[in-house]
Amino acid sequence: MQSLLRKITRCTVCAVHLPHGVRPVVAASDQSRIVVIGQAPGRRVHESGIPWNDPSGDNLRNWHGVDKSVFYDPNNFALIPMGFCYPGTGKSGDLPPRPECAPLWHPPLLDRMKKVRLTLLIGQYAQARYLGERAKKNLTETVRNFSEYLPEFLPLPHPSPRNRLWLRRNPWFEAELLPVLQNIIRNTLQ
């Protein structure tokens, strides 16, 4: 696993497309029990090199009901984005993750993690890749029907502070999904 992680952090496959340079960000262990598949590092994560080290990460850890010491233990959580480097910004926020990363790096990473009991699919890119035709017509419907994908997957919206409106419009997320998520995480990490 360590050799693979070193290869990933030295990857330059999509360097010509990255306006802020190459800095792949990933954390995993062959002992990881929960995989978090997000979109791509944002600017702050790109600068720090630490996955989910931003307000989105704070929200995500709150949703999980865990602190940083639990979250950043790779034996607990593998933190794997769809695109490993910061893609830059567009008109309405960060650009989509680079399409080269997931097909290149996800299979060898996931093949080495034999103890995974749950994969959290954060956002539409992860859900499209891993749920395929099983995904509903949009992210809200996919997340609302989360129980259809258990025990292997649990789809989530992106925890960005920009998604506050989505959370207000979908109170079932906090009332119904988060207690299930926290219970699964608690049981998985025991």
PyMOL commands that place a pseudoatom at each C-alpha (Angstrom):
pseudoatom trace, name=CA, resn=MET, resi=1, chain=A, elem=C, hetatm=0, pos=[0.000, 0.000, 0.000]
pseudoatom trace, name=CA, resn=GLN, resi=2, chain=A, elem=C, hetatm=0, pos=[2.746, 2.470, 0.879]
pseudoatom trace, name=CA, resn=SER, resi=3, chain=A, elem=C, hetatm=0, pos=[4.402, 1.940, -2.493]
pseudoatom trace, name=CA, resn=LEU, resi=4, chain=A, elem=C, hetatm=0, pos=[1.102, 2.600, -4.270]
pseudoatom trace, name=CA, resn=LEU, resi=5, chain=A, elem=C, hetatm=0, pos=[0.463, 5.751, -2.229]
pseudoatom trace, name=CA, resn=ARG, resi=6, chain=A, elem=C, hetatm=0, pos=[3.940, 7.029, -3.166]
pseudoatom trace, name=CA, resn=LYS, resi=7, chain=A, elem=C, hetatm=0, pos=[3.158, 6.414, -6.851]
pseudoatom trace, name=CA, resn=ILE, resi=8, chain=A, elem=C, hetatm=0, pos=[-0.104, 8.325, -6.529]
pseudoatom trace, name=CA, resn=THR, resi=9, chain=A, elem=C, hetatm=0, pos=[1.539, 11.297, -4.827]
pseudoatom trace, name=CA, resn=ARG, resi=10, chain=A, elem=C, hetatm=0, pos=[4.087, 11.457, -7.677]
pseudoatom trace, name=CA, resn=CYS, resi=11, chain=A, elem=C, hetatm=0, pos=[1.464, 11.161, -10.436]
pseudoatom trace, name=CA, resn=THR, resi=12, chain=A, elem=C, hetatm=0, pos=[1.582, 13.828, -13.158]
pseudoatom trace, name=CA, resn=VAL, resi=13, chain=A, elem=C, hetatm=0, pos=[-0.845, 12.296, -15.676]
pseudoatom trace, name=CA, resn=CYS, resi=14, chain=A, elem=C, hetatm=0, pos=[-3.068, 15.391, -15.869]
pseudoatom trace, name=CA, resn=ALA, resi=15, chain=A, elem=C, hetatm=0, pos=[-0.483, 18.061, -14.980]
pseudoatom trace, name=CA, resn=VAL, resi=16, chain=A, elem=C, hetatm=0, pos=[-1.123, 20.087, -18.141]
pseudoatom trace, name=CA, resn=HIS, resi=17, chain=A, elem=C, hetatm=0, pos=[-4.758, 20.548, -17.056]
pseudoatom trace, name=CA, resn=LEU, resi=18, chain=A, elem=C, hetatm=0, pos=[-4.034, 21.790, -13.522]
pseudoatom trace, name=CA, resn=PRO, resi=19, chain=A, elem=C, hetatm=0, pos=[-3.648, 25.570, -13.284]
pseudoatom trace, name=CA, resn=HIS, resi=20, chain=A, elem=C, hetatm=0, pos=[-2.350, 25.358, -9.688]
pseudoatom trace, name=CA, resn=GLY, resi=21, chain=A, elem=C, hetatm=0, pos=[0.045, 22.484, -10.245]
pseudoatom trace, name=CA, resn=VAL, resi=22, chain=A, elem=C, hetatm=0, pos=[0.140, 18.839, -9.236]
pseudoatom trace, name=CA, resn=ARG, resi=23, chain=A, elem=C, hetatm=0, pos=[-0.419, 17.838, -5.614]
pseudoatom trace, name=CA, resn=PRO, resi=24, chain=A, elem=C, hetatm=0, pos=[-2.301, 14.553, -5.317]
pseudoatom trace, name=CA, resn=VAL, resi=25, chain=A, elem=C, hetatm=0, pos=[-4.057, 14.239, -1.957]
pseudoatom trace, name=CA, resn=VAL, resi=26, chain=A, elem=C, hetatm=0, pos=[-5.054, 10.805, -0.614]
pseudoatom trace, name=CA, resn=ALA, resi=27, chain=A, elem=C, hetatm=0, pos=[-4.953, 8.851, 2.652]
pseudoatom trace, name=CA, resn=ALA, resi=28, chain=A, elem=C, hetatm=0, pos=[-5.515, 5.116, 2.935]
pseudoatom trace, name=CA, resn=SER, resi=29, chain=A, elem=C, hetatm=0, pos=[-4.358, 1.934, 4.604]
pseudoatom trace, name=CA, resn=ASP, resi=30, chain=A, elem=C, hetatm=0, pos=[-4.791, -1.719, 3.794]
pseudoatom trace, name=CA, resn=GLN, resi=31, chain=A, elem=C, hetatm=0, pos=[-6.618, -1.804, 7.164]
pseudoatom trace, name=CA, resn=SER, resi=32, chain=A, elem=C, hetatm=0, pos=[-9.163, 0.950, 6.272]
pseudoatom trace, name=CA, resn=ARG, resi=33, chain=A, elem=C, hetatm=0, pos=[-12.719, 0.015, 7.210]
pseudoatom trace, name=CA, resn=ILE, resi=34, chain=A, elem=C, hetatm=0, pos=[-14.594, 2.972, 5.725]
pseudoatom trace, name=CA, resn=VAL, resi=35, chain=A, elem=C, hetatm=0, pos=[-13.823, 4.576, 2.369]
pseudoatom trace, name=CA, resn=VAL, resi=36, chain=A, elem=C, hetatm=0, pos=[-14.804, 8.196, 1.756]
pseudoatom trace, name=CA, resn=ILE, resi=37, chain=A, elem=C, hetatm=0, pos=[-14.893, 8.938, -1.968]
pseudoatom trace, name=CA, resn=GLY, resi=38, chain=A, elem=C, hetatm=0, pos=[-15.221, 12.674, -2.512]
pseudoatom trace, name=CA, resn=GLN, resi=39, chain=A, elem=C, hetatm=0, pos=[-14.865, 14.949, -5.516]
pseudoatom trace, name=CA, resn=ALA, resi=40, chain=A, elem=C, hetatm=0, pos=[-11.438, 16.611, -5.588]
pseudoatom trace, name=CA, resn=PRO, resi=41, chain=A, elem=C, hetatm=0, pos=[-9.337, 18.655, -3.198]
pseudoatom trace, name=CA, resn=GLY, resi=42, chain=A, elem=C, hetatm=0, pos=[-10.286, 22.301, -2.885]
pseudoatom trace, name=CA, resn=ARG, resi=43, chain=A, elem=C, hetatm=0, pos=[-7.812, 25.159, -2.720]
pseudoatom trace, name=CA, resn=ARG, resi=44, chain=A, elem=C, hetatm=0, pos=[-7.225, 24.856, 1.053]
pseudoatom trace, name=CA, resn=VAL, resi=45, chain=A, elem=C, hetatm=0, pos=[-6.639, 21.115, 0.854]
pseudoatom trace, name=CA, resn=HIS, resi=46, chain=A, elem=C, hetatm=0, pos=[-4.313, 21.649, -2.107]
pseudoatom trace, name=CA, resn=GLU, resi=47, chain=A, elem=C, hetatm=0, pos=[-2.282, 24.080, -0.010]
pseudoatom trace, name=CA, resn=SER, resi=48, chain=A, elem=C, hetatm=0, pos=[-2.137, 21.892, 3.116]
pseudoatom trace, name=CA, resn=GLY, resi=49, chain=A, elem=C, hetatm=0, pos=[-1.954, 18.462, 1.469]
pseudoatom trace, name=CA, resn=ILE, resi=50, chain=A, elem=C, hetatm=0, pos=[-4.380, 17.134, 4.118]
pseudoatom trace, name=CA, resn=PRO, resi=51, chain=A, elem=C, hetatm=0, pos=[-7.665, 15.632, 2.830]
pseudoatom trace, name=CA, resn=TRP, resi=52, chain=A, elem=C, hetatm=0, pos=[-10.848, 17.326, 4.015]
pseudoatom trace, name=CA, resn=ASN, resi=53, chain=A, elem=C, hetatm=0, pos=[-8.830, 19.979, 5.898]
pseudoatom trace, name=CA, resn=ASP, resi=54, chain=A, elem=C, hetatm=0, pos=[-11.372, 22.737, 5.319]
pseudoatom trace, name=CA, resn=PRO, resi=55, chain=A, elem=C, hetatm=0, pos=[-14.924, 23.744, 6.341]
pseudoatom trace, name=CA, resn=SER, resi=56, chain=A, elem=C, hetatm=0, pos=[-16.348, 20.914, 4.201]
pseudoatom trace, name=CA, resn=GLY, resi=57, chain=A, elem=C, hetatm=0, pos=[-14.244, 18.476, 6.201]
pseudoatom trace, name=CA, resn=ASP, resi=58, chain=A, elem=C, hetatm=0, pos=[-15.477, 19.987, 9.461]
pseudoatom trace, name=CA, resn=ASN, resi=59, chain=A, elem=C, hetatm=0, pos=[-19.067, 19.405, 8.316]
pseudoatom trace, name=CA, resn=LEU, resi=60, chain=A, elem=C, hetatm=0, pos=[-18.274, 15.884, 7.138]
pseudoatom trace, name=CA, resn=ARG, resi=61, chain=A, elem=C, hetatm=0, pos=[-16.705, 14.917, 10.482]
pseudoatom trace, name=CA, resn=ASN, resi=62, chain=A, elem=C, hetatm=0, pos=[-19.763, 16.362, 12.262]
pseudoatom trace, name=CA, resn=TRP, resi=63, chain=A, elem=C, hetatm=0, pos=[-22.028, 14.270, 10.041]
pseudoatom trace, name=CA, resn=HIS, resi=64, chain=A, elem=C, hetatm=0, pos=[-19.952, 11.196, 10.923]
pseudoatom trace, name=CA, resn=GLY, resi=65, chain=A, elem=C, hetatm=0, pos=[-19.933, 12.003, 14.629]
pseudoatom trace, name=CA, resn=VAL, resi=66, chain=A, elem=C, hetatm=0, pos=[-16.144, 11.610, 14.829]
pseudoatom trace, name=CA, resn=ASP, resi=67, chain=A, elem=C, hetatm=0, pos=[-13.249, 13.883, 15.732]
pseudoatom trace, name=CA, resn=LYS, resi=68, chain=A, elem=C, hetatm=0, pos=[-10.083, 14.502, 13.728]
pseudoatom trace, name=CA, resn=SER, resi=69, chain=A, elem=C, hetatm=0, pos=[-8.073, 11.811, 15.501]
pseudoatom trace, name=CA, resn=VAL, resi=70, chain=A, elem=C, hetatm=0, pos=[-10.574, 9.129, 14.447]
pseudoatom trace, name=CA, resn=PHE, resi=71, chain=A, elem=C, hetatm=0, pos=[-11.165, 10.577, 10.976]
pseudoatom trace, name=CA, resn=TYR, resi=72, chain=A, elem=C, hetatm=0, pos=[-7.495, 10.929, 10.086]
pseudoatom trace, name=CA, resn=ASP, resi=73, chain=A, elem=C, hetatm=0, pos=[-6.531, 7.440, 11.241]
pseudoatom trace, name=CA, resn=PRO, resi=74, chain=A, elem=C, hetatm=0, pos=[-6.199, 5.635, 7.889]
pseudoatom trace, name=CA, resn=ASN, resi=75, chain=A, elem=C, hetatm=0, pos=[-7.023, 2.336, 9.596]
pseudoatom trace, name=CA, resn=ASN, resi=76, chain=A, elem=C, hetatm=0, pos=[-10.471, 3.840, 10.149]
pseudoatom trace, name=CA, resn=PHE, resi=77, chain=A, elem=C, hetatm=0, pos=[-11.060, 5.997, 7.065]
pseudoatom trace, name=CA, resn=ALA, resi=78, chain=A, elem=C, hetatm=0, pos=[-9.538, 5.901, 3.588]
pseudoatom trace, name=CA, resn=LEU, resi=79, chain=A, elem=C, hetatm=0, pos=[-9.929, 9.366, 2.045]
pseudoatom trace, name=CA, resn=ILE, resi=80, chain=A, elem=C, hetatm=0, pos=[-9.953, 8.946, -1.724]
pseudoatom trace, name=CA, resn=PRO, resi=81, chain=A, elem=C, hetatm=0, pos=[-11.143, 11.644, -4.125]
pseudoatom trace, name=CA, resn=MET, resi=82, chain=A, elem=C, hetatm=0, pos=[-12.441, 11.138, -7.644]
pseudoatom trace, name=CA, resn=GLY, resi=83, chain=A, elem=C, hetatm=0, pos=[-9.759, 13.583, -8.793]
pseudoatom trace, name=CA, resn=PHE, resi=84, chain=A, elem=C, hetatm=0, pos=[-6.618, 13.616, -6.664]
pseudoatom trace, name=CA, resn=CYS, resi=85, chain=A, elem=C, hetatm=0, pos=[-5.504, 17.191, -7.430]
pseudoatom trace, name=CA, resn=TYR, resi=86, chain=A, elem=C, hetatm=0, pos=[-7.198, 20.568, -7.135]
pseudoatom trace, name=CA, resn=PRO, resi=87, chain=A, elem=C, hetatm=0, pos=[-8.777, 21.213, -10.553]
pseudoatom trace, name=CA, resn=GLY, resi=88, chain=A, elem=C, hetatm=0, pos=[-9.064, 25.001, -10.170]
pseudoatom trace, name=CA, resn=THR, resi=89, chain=A, elem=C, hetatm=0, pos=[-12.171, 27.162, -10.223]
pseudoatom trace, name=CA, resn=GLY, resi=90, chain=A, elem=C, hetatm=0, pos=[-14.817, 27.838, -12.823]
pseudoatom trace, name=CA, resn=LYS, resi=91, chain=A, elem=C, hetatm=0, pos=[-17.818, 30.163, -13.028]
pseudoatom trace, name=CA, resn=SER, resi=92, chain=A, elem=C, hetatm=0, pos=[-19.794, 28.511, -10.223]
pseudoatom trace, name=CA, resn=GLY, resi=93, chain=A, elem=C, hetatm=0, pos=[-17.114, 27.060, -7.935]
pseudoatom trace, name=CA, resn=ASP, resi=94, chain=A, elem=C, hetatm=0, pos=[-14.440, 24.424, -8.252]
pseudoatom trace, name=CA, resn=LEU, resi=95, chain=A, elem=C, hetatm=0, pos=[-14.108, 22.660, -11.589]
pseudoatom trace, name=CA, resn=PRO, resi=96, chain=A, elem=C, hetatm=0, pos=[-15.104, 18.988, -11.814]
pseudoatom trace, name=CA, resn=PRO, resi=97, chain=A, elem=C, hetatm=0, pos=[-12.533, 16.387, -10.770]
pseudoatom trace, name=CA, resn=ARG, resi=98, chain=A, elem=C, hetatm=0, pos=[-10.135, 15.339, -13.493]
pseudoatom trace, name=CA, resn=PRO, resi=99, chain=A, elem=C, hetatm=0, pos=[-11.477, 12.186, -15.180]
pseudoatom trace, name=CA, resn=GLU, resi=100, chain=A, elem=C, hetatm=0, pos=[-8.105, 10.414, -15.353]
pseudoatom trace, name=CA, resn=CYS, resi=101, chain=A, elem=C, hetatm=0, pos=[-7.661, 9.735, -11.625]
pseudoatom trace, name=CA, resn=ALA, resi=102, chain=A, elem=C, hetatm=0, pos=[-10.479, 7.384, -10.622]
pseudoatom trace, name=CA, resn=PRO, resi=103, chain=A, elem=C, hetatm=0, pos=[-9.981, 4.829, -13.435]
pseudoatom trace, name=CA, resn=LEU, resi=104, chain=A, elem=C, hetatm=0, pos=[-6.226, 4.905, -12.919]
pseudoatom trace, name=CA, resn=TRP, resi=105, chain=A, elem=C, hetatm=0, pos=[-5.940, 4.797, -9.123]
pseudoatom trace, name=CA, resn=HIS, resi=106, chain=A, elem=C, hetatm=0, pos=[-9.197, 3.600, -7.541]
pseudoatom trace, name=CA, resn=PRO, resi=107, chain=A, elem=C, hetatm=0, pos=[-8.961, -0.076, -8.614]
pseudoatom trace, name=CA, resn=PRO, resi=108, chain=A, elem=C, hetatm=0, pos=[-5.473, -0.701, -7.195]
pseudoatom trace, name=CA, resn=LEU, resi=109, chain=A, elem=C, hetatm=0, pos=[-6.315, 1.207, -3.994]
pseudoatom trace, name=CA, resn=LEU, resi=110, chain=A, elem=C, hetatm=0, pos=[-9.607, -0.557, -3.374]
pseudoatom trace, name=CA, resn=ASP, resi=111, chain=A, elem=C, hetatm=0, pos=[-8.123, -3.970, -4.256]
pseudoatom trace, name=CA, resn=ARG, resi=112, chain=A, elem=C, hetatm=0, pos=[-5.657, -3.589, -1.373]
pseudoatom trace, name=CA, resn=MET, resi=113, chain=A, elem=C, hetatm=0, pos=[-8.334, -2.717, 1.201]
pseudoatom trace, name=CA, resn=LYS, resi=114, chain=A, elem=C, hetatm=0, pos=[-9.880, -6.049, 2.191]
pseudoatom trace, name=CA, resn=LYS, resi=115, chain=A, elem=C, hetatm=0, pos=[-11.441, -4.818, 5.458]
pseudoatom trace, name=CA, resn=VAL, resi=116, chain=A, elem=C, hetatm=0, pos=[-13.729, -2.145, 3.962]
pseudoatom trace, name=CA, resn=ARG, resi=117, chain=A, elem=C, hetatm=0, pos=[-17.275, -2.427, 5.270]
pseudoatom trace, name=CA, resn=LEU, resi=118, chain=A, elem=C, hetatm=0, pos=[-18.765, 0.820, 3.922]
pseudoatom trace, name=CA, resn=THR, resi=119, chain=A, elem=C, hetatm=0, pos=[-18.032, 3.239, 1.100]
pseudoatom trace, name=CA, resn=LEU, resi=120, chain=A, elem=C, hetatm=0, pos=[-19.409, 6.765, 1.396]
pseudoatom trace, name=CA, resn=LEU, resi=121, chain=A, elem=C, hetatm=0, pos=[-20.102, 8.317, -2.000]
pseudoatom trace, name=CA, resn=ILE, resi=122, chain=A, elem=C, hetatm=0, pos=[-19.941, 12.086, -1.646]
pseudoatom trace, name=CA, resn=GLY, resi=123, chain=A, elem=C, hetatm=0, pos=[-21.456, 14.062, -4.502]
pseudoatom trace, name=CA, resn=GLN, resi=124, chain=A, elem=C, hetatm=0, pos=[-22.637, 13.291, -7.985]
pseudoatom trace, name=CA, resn=TYR, resi=125, chain=A, elem=C, hetatm=0, pos=[-19.289, 12.241, -9.489]
pseudoatom trace, name=CA, resn=ALA, resi=126, chain=A, elem=C, hetatm=0, pos=[-18.672, 9.449, -6.963]
pseudoatom trace, name=CA, resn=GLN, resi=127, chain=A, elem=C, hetatm=0, pos=[-22.306, 8.362, -7.123]
pseudoatom trace, name=CA, resn=ALA, resi=128, chain=A, elem=C, hetatm=0, pos=[-22.295, 8.235, -10.926]
pseudoatom trace, name=CA, resn=ARG, resi=129, chain=A, elem=C, hetatm=0, pos=[-19.125, 6.116, -10.994]
pseudoatom trace, name=CA, resn=TYR, resi=130, chain=A, elem=C, hetatm=0, pos=[-20.042, 3.648, -8.261]
pseudoatom trace, name=CA, resn=LEU, resi=131, chain=A, elem=C, hetatm=0, pos=[-23.826, 3.445, -8.512]
pseudoatom trace, name=CA, resn=GLY, resi=132, chain=A, elem=C, hetatm=0, pos=[-24.091, 3.794, -12.279]
pseudoatom trace, name=CA, resn=GLU, resi=133, chain=A, elem=C, hetatm=0, pos=[-27.622, 3.039, -13.450]
pseudoatom trace, name=CA, resn=ARG, resi=134, chain=A, elem=C, hetatm=0, pos=[-28.695, 2.337, -9.865]
pseudoatom trace, name=CA, resn=ALA, resi=135, chain=A, elem=C, hetatm=0, pos=[-28.446, 6.082, -9.115]
pseudoatom trace, name=CA, resn=LYS, resi=136, chain=A, elem=C, hetatm=0, pos=[-31.724, 7.974, -9.195]
pseudoatom trace, name=CA, resn=LYS, resi=137, chain=A, elem=C, hetatm=0, pos=[-32.550, 10.908, -11.489]
pseudoatom trace, name=CA, resn=ASN, resi=138, chain=A, elem=C, hetatm=0, pos=[-30.619, 13.399, -9.334]
pseudoatom trace, name=CA, resn=LEU, resi=139, chain=A, elem=C, hetatm=0, pos=[-28.418, 13.613, -6.257]
pseudoatom trace, name=CA, resn=THR, resi=140, chain=A, elem=C, hetatm=0, pos=[-31.301, 14.445, -3.902]
pseudoatom trace, name=CA, resn=GLU, resi=141, chain=A, elem=C, hetatm=0, pos=[-33.263, 11.355, -4.912]
pseudoatom trace, name=CA, resn=THR, resi=142, chain=A, elem=C, hetatm=0, pos=[-30.173, 9.159, -4.731]
pseudoatom trace, name=CA, resn=VAL, resi=143, chain=A, elem=C, hetatm=0, pos=[-29.334, 10.371, -1.227]
pseudoatom trace, name=CA, resn=ARG, resi=144, chain=A, elem=C, hetatm=0, pos=[-32.978, 10.164, -0.114]
pseudoatom trace, name=CA, resn=ASN, resi=145, chain=A, elem=C, hetatm=0, pos=[-33.037, 6.495, -1.135]
pseudoatom trace, name=CA, resn=PHE, resi=146, chain=A, elem=C, hetatm=0, pos=[-29.761, 5.748, 0.663]
pseudoatom trace, name=CA, resn=SER, resi=147, chain=A, elem=C, hetatm=0, pos=[-31.045, 2.515, 2.223]
pseudoatom trace, name=CA, resn=GLU, resi=148, chain=A, elem=C, hetatm=0, pos=[-31.234, 0.897, -1.242]
pseudoatom trace, name=CA, resn=TYR, resi=149, chain=A, elem=C, hetatm=0, pos=[-27.436, 1.012, -1.489]
pseudoatom trace, name=CA, resn=LEU, resi=150, chain=A, elem=C, hetatm=0, pos=[-26.577, -0.291, 1.971]
pseudoatom trace, name=CA, resn=PRO, resi=151, chain=A, elem=C, hetatm=0, pos=[-24.595, -2.087, 3.258]
pseudoatom trace, name=CA, resn=GLU, resi=152, chain=A, elem=C, hetatm=0, pos=[-21.958, -1.481, 0.548]
pseudoatom trace, name=CA, resn=PHE, resi=153, chain=A, elem=C, hetatm=0, pos=[-22.538, 2.197, -0.273]
pseudoatom trace, name=CA, resn=LEU, resi=154, chain=A, elem=C, hetatm=0, pos=[-24.079, 5.227, 1.364]
pseudoatom trace, name=CA, resn=PRO, resi=155, chain=A, elem=C, hetatm=0, pos=[-24.533, 8.275, -0.898]
pseudoatom trace, name=CA, resn=LEU, resi=156, chain=A, elem=C, hetatm=0, pos=[-24.164, 11.744, 0.620]
pseudoatom trace, name=CA, resn=PRO, resi=157, chain=A, elem=C, hetatm=0, pos=[-24.382, 15.306, -0.665]
pseudoatom trace, name=CA, resn=HIS, resi=158, chain=A, elem=C, hetatm=0, pos=[-21.217, 17.346, -0.614]
pseudoatom trace, name=CA, resn=PRO, resi=159, chain=A, elem=C, hetatm=0, pos=[-20.722, 18.800, 2.902]
pseudoatom trace, name=CA, resn=SER, resi=160, chain=A, elem=C, hetatm=0, pos=[-19.696, 22.198, 1.538]
pseudoatom trace, name=CA, resn=PRO, resi=161, chain=A, elem=C, hetatm=0, pos=[-21.000, 25.198, 3.488]
pseudoatom trace, name=CA, resn=ARG, resi=162, chain=A, elem=C, hetatm=0, pos=[-22.434, 26.261, 0.106]
pseudoatom trace, name=CA, resn=ASN, resi=163, chain=A, elem=C, hetatm=0, pos=[-24.963, 23.436, 0.472]
pseudoatom trace, name=CA, resn=ARG, resi=164, chain=A, elem=C, hetatm=0, pos=[-26.781, 24.996, 3.442]
pseudoatom trace, name=CA, resn=LEU, resi=165, chain=A, elem=C, hetatm=0, pos=[-29.810, 25.716, 1.258]
pseudoatom trace, name=CA, resn=TRP, resi=166, chain=A, elem=C, hetatm=0, pos=[-29.962, 22.055, 0.180]
pseudoatom trace, name=CA, resn=LEU, resi=167, chain=A, elem=C, hetatm=0, pos=[-29.854, 20.997, 3.834]
pseudoatom trace, name=CA, resn=ARG, resi=168, chain=A, elem=C, hetatm=0, pos=[-32.670, 23.402, 4.744]
pseudoatom trace, name=CA, resn=ARG, resi=169, chain=A, elem=C, hetatm=0, pos=[-34.788, 22.119, 1.863]
pseudoatom trace, name=CA, resn=ASN, resi=170, chain=A, elem=C, hetatm=0, pos=[-34.166, 18.495, 2.841]
pseudoatom trace, name=CA, resn=PRO, resi=171, chain=A, elem=C, hetatm=0, pos=[-34.649, 18.211, 6.623]
pseudoatom trace, name=CA, resn=TRP, resi=172, chain=A, elem=C, hetatm=0, pos=[-34.980, 14.417, 6.301]
pseudoatom trace, name=CA, resn=PHE, resi=173, chain=A, elem=C, hetatm=0, pos=[-31.204, 14.310, 5.746]
pseudoatom trace, name=CA, resn=GLU, resi=174, chain=A, elem=C, hetatm=0, pos=[-30.402, 15.297, 9.331]
pseudoatom trace, name=CA, resn=ALA, resi=175, chain=A, elem=C, hetatm=0, pos=[-33.456, 13.623, 10.829]
pseudoatom trace, name=CA, resn=GLU, resi=176, chain=A, elem=C, hetatm=0, pos=[-33.305, 10.271, 9.015]
pseudoatom trace, name=CA, resn=LEU, resi=177, chain=A, elem=C, hetatm=0, pos=[-29.978, 9.706, 7.278]
pseudoatom trace, name=CA, resn=LEU, resi=178, chain=A, elem=C, hetatm=0, pos=[-27.440, 11.130, 9.740]
pseudoatom trace, name=CA, resn=PRO, resi=179, chain=A, elem=C, hetatm=0, pos=[-28.514, 8.916, 12.671]
pseudoatom trace, name=CA, resn=VAL, resi=180, chain=A, elem=C, hetatm=0, pos=[-28.185, 5.847, 10.421]
pseudoatom trace, name=CA, resn=LEU, resi=181, chain=A, elem=C, hetatm=0, pos=[-24.780, 7.028, 9.166]
pseudoatom trace, name=CA, resn=GLN, resi=182, chain=A, elem=C, hetatm=0, pos=[-23.468, 7.682, 12.673]
pseudoatom trace, name=CA, resn=ASN, resi=183, chain=A, elem=C, hetatm=0, pos=[-24.721, 4.333, 13.916]
pseudoatom trace, name=CA, resn=ILE, resi=184, chain=A, elem=C, hetatm=0, pos=[-23.057, 2.466, 11.032]
pseudoatom trace, name=CA, resn=ILE, resi=185, chain=A, elem=C, hetatm=0, pos=[-19.795, 4.336, 11.573]
pseudoatom trace, name=CA, resn=ARG, resi=186, chain=A, elem=C, hetatm=0, pos=[-19.860, 3.668, 15.317]
pseudoatom trace, name=CA, resn=ASN, resi=187, chain=A, elem=C, hetatm=0, pos=[-20.487, -0.057, 14.756]
pseudoatom trace, name=CA, resn=THR, resi=188, chain=A, elem=C, hetatm=0, pos=[-17.885, -0.317, 11.979]
pseudoatom trace, name=CA, resn=LEU, resi=189, chain=A, elem=C, hetatm=0, pos=[-15.138, 1.298, 14.040]
pseudoatom trace, name=CA, resn=GLN, resi=190, chain=A, elem=C, hetatm=0, pos=[-15.715, -0.790, 17.186]
for i in range(1, 190): cmd.bond("trace and resi %d" % i, "trace and resi %d" % (i + 1))
show_as sticks, trace
zoom trace
